[in-house]
């Protein structure tokens, strides 16, 4: 995207905000566009991300976005760590529900397959080890 496309997308988001209460997802996109288009101040971006979290505390993506912002823009690893930990806590709850649901489905479909092997396989599928390794090498 070019600068004017970021500005156009930002205009659409701001018009949507004027028509009513913005969603957390919309606020996260606004913060991203402000950064990508070099239009917002770091303080403005952080305030928008914190508004997104206040509006919907369980929105994992807002916590993750705040974490990356605090780490890479504000250079505050300790504050970023708090945001990432909160995102992980929320995601663990969701992932636990997903794994439990899949295990219950398997229990009904093929009771003989449900066991620690399937459980371990599902738990290992919760993260992409390759992308984590590559990200740490950057």
Buried (B, 14 or more C-beta within 10 A) or exposed (E): EEEEEBEEBBEEBEEBBEEEEBBBBBBBBBBBBBBBBEBBEEEBBBBBBBBBBEBBEEBBBBBBBBBBBBBEEBEBEEBBEBBBEBBBEBBEEEBEEEBEEBBEEBEEEEEEEBEEEBBEEBEEEEEEEEEEEEEEEE
